[in-house]
Amino acid sequence: MPNPLLLIELNEVNFDFVRRYVAQGELPTFAALLSKHGLVETSSETAYEHLEPWIQWVTAHTGQTFSEHGVFRLGDIVDRDIDQIWERLERAGKSVGAISPMNAKNRTRNARFFVPDPWTKTPVSGDRSLHLLSEALSQAVGDNASARIEPGSYLKLLRGLAAHFRVSTFGTLTRFALGRHSSPWNGALFLDRFLADVFVRQWRRHKPEFASLFLNAAAHIQHHYMFSSSVYDGPNKNPAWYLESGRDPLLDVYRLYDRIVEDVLQLPGNPRVMIATGLHQDPYPEELYYYRLRDHVSFLTRLGVIFASVTALMSRDFVVNFGSREACARGAELLTGVRSPDGKPLFTVDNRGVDLFVMLSYPNEIRPGFTPTSDGNPLWDIHEDVAFVALKNGEHNGIGYFIDTGAKSTAPSAPFRLADLPQRIQTALEVAT
């Protein structure tokens, strides 16, 4: 019988940077893995608009390319009944688990644990603590997208932390929590360390034959701070008001992942570990500002959009729900018609019938006095209506990376399609493909 298999999904990690840090004497766990097991490239989509993690991870979980699964937005998997790796393995008699898999629908019959990502509305499998954890994560991420986290969300997160407390990581979590104001990326580090602790505790308790863990902090930090990395050798530089010289958030998150992978490798039963990134990020060549709306309801109401509800998503994105196609079309018209003072559209709008997927896509700095127009008529100074998110530092590249502790570096595998990952998992677990 094969050993249990654990899939660690390190979203968008750039292993060229990992290697450069290793050359500096950092990341001992990754150094050992690369030396012993090698690194394989994966390939995905070719059109840039399809190089989004919520598309690629659907491919990684289903074995279908974008043209086959057609899932384009985060959370849209809930409207599809596509066969995923967890269900396939269950049908073959294998026990499964998952913590925060991006854009995955819980279609399992008896998962030992399944906590969806905070943006995907699908059931939770597992004990009461996991249901509370999922609710807390969704609420906290939603609050954060609106530039505020309510006290109730913190309390729910603390309850989840208490249920999955690990003495060995308490100091790290405390440091991340206390350092969040001086180091804004510490919030993402805290969440990934916490999710990894939940994964370790749940796997030790239930020991499913296959389980996956998705971590997103590196993707977030690379997008915002890649130019500040000590191993970045390009021409761009983040201004001092954005991040003081000498700080390296990328090294912070890569060090965290190095420790998390070490924790997973030390789990009992000698589980086989696969690490996949889905994509990776390259340095962005230009200056690009990210903003989000502070209060989506207030802004849309003032603009005259009549809607049923609005849901804030990652960073600049939000979904506006309507009661009819007519109201949705009118909302799309109003949002599409908002133009910056230099004539650029403020929003990118995708009309999906009765809801709109909207991105605040204006790329330049929004300063006091910034007054957009609608149908040529001035609106109001929106500077106070938006919150600065980041200067874009990284962009997606369809090449991903893969490590398998069941492989030897002396016999490296050829590059393979990300869509072939489920087949590799099934083969490792001796399940017919």
HELIX and SHEET records of a PDB file:
HELIX    1   1 PHE A   15  ALA A   23  1                                   9    
HELIX    2   2 PRO A   28  HIS A   37  1                                  10    
HELIX    3   3 TYR A   48  HIS A   50  5                                   3    
HELIX    4   4 PRO A   53  THR A   62  1                                  10    
HELIX    5   5 PHE A   66  HIS A   69  1                                   4    
HELIX    6   6 ASP A   76  ASP A   79  5                                   4    
HELIX    7   7 ILE A   85  ARG A   91  1                                   7    
HELIX    8   8 ARG A  128  ALA A  145  1                                  18    
HELIX    9   9 PRO A  151  ALA A  163  1                                  13    
HELIX   10  10 VAL A  167  LEU A  178  1                                  12    
HELIX   11  11 ASN A  186  HIS A  206  1                                  21    
HELIX   12  12 ALA A  217  TYR A  225  1                                   9    
HELIX   13  13 MET A  226  SER A  228  5                                   3    
HELIX   14  14 PRO A  249  LEU A  265  1                                  17    
HELIX   15  15 HIS A  296  LEU A  303  1                                   8    
HELIX   16  16 ARG A  325  THR A  336  1                                  12    
HELIX   17  17 HIS A  383  ASP A  385  5                                   3    
HELIX   18  18 LEU A  418  ASP A  420  5                                   3    
HELIX   19  19 LEU A  421  ALA A  428  1                                   8    
SHEET    1   A 8 PHE A 113  VAL A 115  0                                        
SHEET    2   A 8 VAL A  96  ILE A  99  1                                        
SHEET    3   A 8 PHE A 210  LEU A 215  1                                        
SHEET    4   A 8 LEU A   5  LEU A  10  1                                        
SHEET    5   A 8 ARG A 272  ALA A 276  1                                        
SHEET    6   A 8 GLY A 400  ASP A 404 -1                                        
SHEET    7   A 8 VAL A  40  SER A  43 -1                                        
SHEET    8   A 8 PHE A 416  ARG A 417  1                                        
SHEET    1   B 2 HIS A 280  PRO A 283  0                                        
SHEET    2   B 2 GLY A 394  ASN A 397 -1                                        
SHEET    1   C 2 TYR A 289  LEU A 293  0                                        
SHEET    2   C 2 VAL A 386  LEU A 391 -1                                        
SHEET    1   D 4 SER A 309  ALA A 312  0                                        
SHEET    2   D 4 ASP A 317  ASN A 321 -1                                        
SHEET    3   D 4 ASP A 355  LEU A 360 -1                                        
SHEET    4   D 4 PHE A 347  ASN A 351 -1                                        
SHEET    1   E 3 VAL A 338  ARG A 339  0                                        
SHEET    2   E 3 THR A 373  SER A 374 -1                                        
SHEET    3   E 3 ASN A 377  PRO A 378 -1                                        
END                                                                             
